[in-house]
């Protein structure tokens, strides 16, 4: 999957990814498989065909479990199933999200609660559930996906932006709480990655041109551009890095 770096310590690791069968998540799954990791992932839609292709191409089949991540009890049971299959989860990637556009003035309490049940709540409860086994395994790495949308102050999806901003705070407090257990918690902050969903729903000639004008690097991001950064945060190559936000957006926003 990656042409640029090999993280040897990821081989044999038990990795759990939310939303790991499509978009950025599928590229993450493939990147970890190519590194020799054992990957389990959850997704609402069927990903059997994707798993078949990964097995053919990498001789390393991911373990797919169909799950709606708003159902926390089911999500936790899927994590238990992953640990039973591949051993204690030592890398957790909270990737799944939904950036459906919406307006503040016609957004209901139920809409808000659903949005955060997808975009923020799973980051908390997957961490809560994985920590005891990570602690027993001697440590691990958690990568929480945020979004550059909050740094850009984007309009058009305020509940999503709020959730993605909150993930940075959650990452920092969990890094402090679980650092003594050798558990590192970092955030990955992608820019506008042109997945099929983005191209189908929101990318127009004008919006693409305007966004590219705001990037330092004049090339649109694709899903594979996020893989190496995620593998780095999961690997001991970043062993003394925690409570940080790594931005991969072509140079639109900055931290620090």
C-alpha positions in Angstrom: 0.0 0.0 0.0 2.7 2.5 0.9 5.8 3.2 -1.2 7.5 5.4 1.2 7.9 3.9 4.7 7.8 0.5 6.4 7.0 0.3 10.1 8.2 -3.2 11.0 6.8 -3.1 14.6 3.3 -3.1 13.2 3.6 -6.7 11.9 1.5 -9.0 14.1 -0.2 -6.1 15.9 -4.0 -6.4 16.5 -5.5 -3.3 14.9 -9.2 -2.2 15.3 -10.6 0.5 12.8 -14.0 2.0 12.8 -15.3 2.5 9.3 -12.5 0.5 7.8 -14.1 -0.8 4.7 -14.6 2.4 2.5 -13.1 5.7 1.8 -10.1 6.7 4.0 -10.9 3.7 6.3 -10.4 1.2 3.5 -7.0 2.7 2.7 -6.1 2.5 6.3 -7.1 -1.1 6.5 -5.0 -1.9 3.4 -2.0 0.0 4.8 -2.0 -1.9 8.1 -2.5 -5.2 6.2 0.5 -4.5 4.0 2.5 -3.8 7.1 1.6 -7.3 8.4 -0.8 -6.3 11.0 -4.0 -8.2 11.9 -6.9 -5.9 11.2 -10.4 -5.9 12.4 -12.9 -3.3 11.4 -16.5 -2.3 11.7 -18.8 -0.7 9.2 -22.6 -0.4 8.5 -22.5 -1.5 4.9 -21.3 -4.9 3.7 -17.5 -5.1 3.1 -17.2 -8.8 2.2 -16.1 -8.0 -1.3 -13.4 -5.6 0.0 -12.1 -8.2 2.4 -12.0 -10.8 -0.4 -9.9 -8.4 -2.5 -7.6 -7.7 0.4 -7.0 -11.4 1.0 -6.1 -11.9 -2.7 -3.8 -8.9 -2.8 -2.1 -9.2 0.6 -2.7 -12.8 1.7 -3.9 -11.2 4.9 -7.7 -11.1 5.4 -9.2 -8.4 7.6 -11.9 -9.4 10.0 -15.1 -7.5 9.1 -18.0 -7.0 11.5 -21.2 -5.2 10.5 -22.0 -2.6 13.1 -23.7 0.7 13.5 -21.3 2.6 15.8 -24.2 4.5 17.4 -24.9 1.3 19.2 -22.2 1.4 21.8 -22.9 -2.0 23.3 -22.6 -3.7 19.9 -19.5 -1.7 19.1 -17.9 -3.0 22.3 -18.9 -6.5 21.5 -17.2 -6.2 18.1 -14.0 -5.1 19.9 -14.2 -8.1 22.1 -14.7 -10.4 19.0 -11.6 -8.7 17.4 -9.6 -9.3 20.5 -10.7 -12.9 20.7 -9.6 -13.5 17.1 -6.3 -11.6 16.9 -5.4 -10.9 20.5 -5.6 -7.8 22.6 -6.1 -4.7 20.5 -2.9 -2.7 20.6 -3.8 -0.1 17.9 -7.2 1.6 17.9 -8.1 3.9 15.0 -11.3 5.9 15.5 -11.9 6.8 11.8 -15.6 6.6 11.1 -17.5 9.8 10.6 -20.4 11.3 8.8 -20.1 14.8 7.3 -23.6 15.2 5.9 -24.3 18.9 5.4 -26.8 20.7 7.6 -27.8 24.2 8.8 -28.0 25.4 12.4 -31.5 26.9 12.1 -33.3 23.8 11.1 -31.3 21.2 13.1 -33.2 19.4 15.9 -32.0 18.1 19.2 -32.4 14.6 17.8 -30.2 15.5 14.8 -27.5 16.9 17.1 -27.5 13.8 19.3 -27.3 11.5 16.3 -24.4 13.5 14.8 -22.4 13.3 18.0 -23.3 9.6 18.4 -21.5 9.1 15.1 -18.7 11.7 15.1 -17.6 12.0 18.8 -19.2 9.5 21.1 -17.5 6.4 19.7 -14.0 7.9 20.2 -14.7 8.0 23.9 -16.3 4.6 24.4 -13.9 2.6 22.2 -11.0 4.1 24.2 -12.8 3.3 27.5 -13.3 -0.3 26.3 -9.8 -0.9 24.9 -7.7 0.5 27.7 -7.8 -2.4 30.1 -6.5 -4.9 27.5 -4.0 -2.4 26.2 -2.8 -1.8 29.7 -2.4 -5.6 30.3 -0.6 -5.9 26.9 2.0 -3.3 28.1 0.7 -0.3 26.1 -0.7 0.7 22.8 -1.6 3.5 20.4 -4.9 5.3 19.8 -5.4 7.5 16.7 -8.4 9.7 16.8 -9.5 11.2 13.4 -10.5 14.8 13.6 -10.8 17.2 10.6 -9.3 20.4 9.3 -12.8 21.7 8.9 -12.8 23.1 12.4 -9.5 24.9 11.9 -10.8 26.4 8.7 -14.0 27.5 10.4 -16.1 25.9 7.7 -19.8 26.5 7.5 -22.4 24.0 6.3 -22.1 21.3 8.9 -21.8 22.9 12.4 -22.5 19.8 14.5 -19.8 17.9 12.6 -17.3 20.8 13.1 -18.1 20.9 16.8 -17.5 17.2 17.2 -14.2 17.3 15.2 -13.0 20.2 17.4 -14.0 18.3 20.6 -11.9 15.3 19.5 -8.8 17.4 20.0 -9.7 18.0 23.6 -10.6 14.4 24.1 -7.3 13.3 22.6 -5.3 15.5 25.0 -7.1 14.5 28.2 -7.0 10.8 27.3 -3.3 11.1 26.5 -2.7 12.5 30.0 -5.0 10.0 31.7 -3.5 6.9 30.1 0.1 7.9 29.5 1.3 6.2 32.7 0.0 3.0 31.1 2.2 3.5 28.0 -0.8 4.2 25.9 -0.3 7.0 23.4 -3.2 9.0 22.1 -2.9 11.3 19.1 -5.2 13.0 16.6 -4.9 12.8 12.9 -6.4 15.9 11.2 -7.0 15.3 7.4 -7.9 18.1 5.0 -10.3 17.6 2.2 -9.6 14.1 1.0 -11.3 13.4 -2.3 -13.0 10.1 -1.6 -15.8 8.8 -3.8 -18.3 10.2 -1.3 -16.8 13.7 -1.5 -16.6 13.6 -5.3 -20.2 12.4 -5.7 -21.8 14.7 -3.2 -19.9 18.0 -2.8 -17.0 18.4 -5.2 -17.6 20.9 -8.0 -15.2 22.5 -10.4 -15.4 25.8 -8.5 -15.1 24.2 -5.0 -12.1 22.1 -6.0 -10.4 25.1 -7.5 -11.1 27.3 -4.5 -9.8 24.7 -2.1 -6.7 24.0 -4.0 -5.9 27.8 -4.0 -5.9 27.6 -0.2 -3.4 24.8 -0.1 0.4 25.3 -0.1 0.8 22.1 -2.0 -1.1 22.3 -5.3 -2.3 18.7 -5.5 -5.6 17.4 -4.1 -5.5 14.9 -1.3 -6.6 11.3 -1.8 -7.2 8.6 0.7 -3.8 7.0 0.4 -2.2 10.3 1.5 -3.5 9.7 5.0 -2.1 6.2 5.4 1.6 6.7 6.2 0.8 9.4 8.8 -1.6 7.0 10.5 0.9 4.1 10.4 3.5 6.5 11.9 1.3 7.4 14.8 0.5 3.8 15.4 4.1 2.7 15.3 6.8 2.9 17.9 8.5 5.2 15.4 6.4 7.9 17.3 6.9 6.3 20.7 7.4 9.5 22.6 4.7 11.4 20.7 1.3 11.8 22.4 -1.4 14.4 23.0 -0.6 15.8 19.5 -2.6 16.7 16.4 -0.9 15.8 13.1 -2.4 17.8 10.2 -2.3 16.3 6.7 -4.1 18.8 4.5 -1.6 20.1 1.9 -0.9 23.2 4.0 -4.3 24.9 4.7 -4.4 25.1 8.5 -1.7 24.9 11.1 -1.3 24.0 14.8 1.1 25.4 17.3 
